Amino acid sequence: MFIRLFIRITDHDRALKISKNVVSNIPSELVKNINFKVEPYWKFDDTSVAEIRLDTFKELDDNVKNEFLNSVSNNWMFFGLDKSECISSKTMEGGCDMNYEL
């Protein structure tokens, strides 16, 4: 699983802490390996981008996926051939409530 977060924070440690909090909503017994990469976002001076690569022991079932997504935001748009990619943003149509400082 690949997760990219755009976080309106320039402090690397805070951005990493938020990233770890976001993925803490995935049951730890399902997580095989996790890697975090946080760096300044080239496009905006006040933003960091966190890239998270998460390997699981097995495919996450729909219930776990939905619980995870709902722990981050209340509104998601799905796309891709198999609808396996999704995005949520405060600026998307209909808006959303983010549960973190993203």
C-alpha positions as CSV (number, residue, x, y, z in Angstrom):
1,M,0.0,0.0,0.0
2,F,1.3,3.5,-0.8
3,I,0.0,6.5,1.0
4,R,1.0,10.1,0.2
5,L,0.0,12.9,2.7
6,F,0.4,16.6,2.0
7,I,0.7,18.2,5.5
8,R,0.6,21.9,6.1
9,I,3.6,21.8,8.4
10,T,7.3,22.5,7.8
11,D,8.5,20.8,11.0
12,H,9.8,17.3,9.9
13,D,9.3,15.7,13.3
14,R,5.7,16.9,13.5
15,A,5.0,15.7,10.0
16,L,6.5,12.3,10.8
17,K,4.4,12.1,14.0
18,I,1.2,12.9,12.1
19,S,2.1,10.3,9.4
20,K,2.6,7.6,12.1
21,N,-0.7,8.5,13.8
22,V,-2.5,8.2,10.5
23,V,-1.3,4.6,9.9
24,S,-1.8,3.6,13.5
25,N,-5.4,3.1,12.5
26,I,-4.4,0.0,10.6
27,P,-4.3,-3.0,12.9
28,S,-0.6,-3.7,13.8
29,E,-1.0,-7.4,13.5
30,L,-1.6,-6.9,9.7
31,V,1.5,-4.8,9.2
32,K,4.6,-6.6,7.9
33,N,6.8,-3.6,7.2
34,I,6.4,0.2,7.1
35,N,8.7,2.9,5.7
36,F,8.2,6.7,6.1
37,K,9.7,9.4,4.0
38,V,9.0,13.0,4.9
39,E,10.4,16.0,3.0
40,P,9.5,19.6,2.1
41,Y,6.9,19.8,-0.7
42,W,8.5,21.7,-3.6
43,K,5.3,23.5,-4.6
44,F,4.4,25.2,-1.3
45,D,6.8,26.6,1.3
46,D,4.5,25.8,4.2
47,T,3.9,22.1,3.3
48,S,5.6,18.8,3.8
49,V,4.9,15.6,1.8
50,A,5.0,12.2,3.6
51,E,5.2,9.1,1.6
52,I,4.4,5.9,3.4
53,R,5.0,2.4,2.0
54,L,3.1,-0.2,4.0
55,D,3.5,-4.0,3.4
56,T,0.9,-6.2,5.0
57,F,0.8,-9.9,5.6
58,K,-2.4,-10.3,3.6
59,E,-4.7,-8.1,1.6
60,L,-6.8,-5.7,3.7
61,D,-10.5,-6.6,3.7
62,D,-13.0,-3.9,2.8
63,N,-14.0,-3.3,6.4
64,V,-10.4,-2.6,7.5
65,K,-9.9,-0.3,4.4
66,N,-13.1,1.6,5.1
67,E,-12.3,2.0,8.8
68,F,-8.8,3.3,7.9
69,L,-10.1,5.8,5.3
70,N,-12.8,7.0,7.6
71,S,-10.2,7.6,10.4
72,V,-8.5,10.1,8.0
73,S,-11.4,11.8,6.3
74,N,-15.2,11.6,5.9
75,N,-15.2,12.0,2.1
76,W,-13.2,10.2,-0.6
77,M,-13.2,10.1,-4.4
78,F,-12.1,6.7,-5.9
79,F,-10.5,6.4,-9.3
80,G,-8.3,4.1,-11.4
81,L,-9.4,1.0,-13.4
82,D,-10.3,-1.0,-10.3
83,K,-11.1,2.0,-8.1
84,S,-8.1,1.1,-5.9
85,E,-6.8,4.7,-5.7
86,C,-8.5,7.4,-3.7
87,I,-8.1,11.0,-2.8
88,S,-9.5,13.3,-0.2
89,S,-9.0,17.1,0.1
90,K,-10.5,20.0,1.8
91,T,-10.8,21.6,-1.6
92,M,-12.6,18.8,-3.3
93,E,-16.3,19.1,-4.4
94,G,-18.5,18.6,-1.3
95,G,-15.5,19.3,1.0
96,C,-14.4,17.0,3.7
97,D,-13.6,16.9,7.4
98,M,-9.9,15.8,7.9
99,N,-9.2,14.1,11.2
100,Y,-5.5,15.3,11.2
101,E,-3.6,18.4,10.4
102,L,-3.3,17.7,6.7
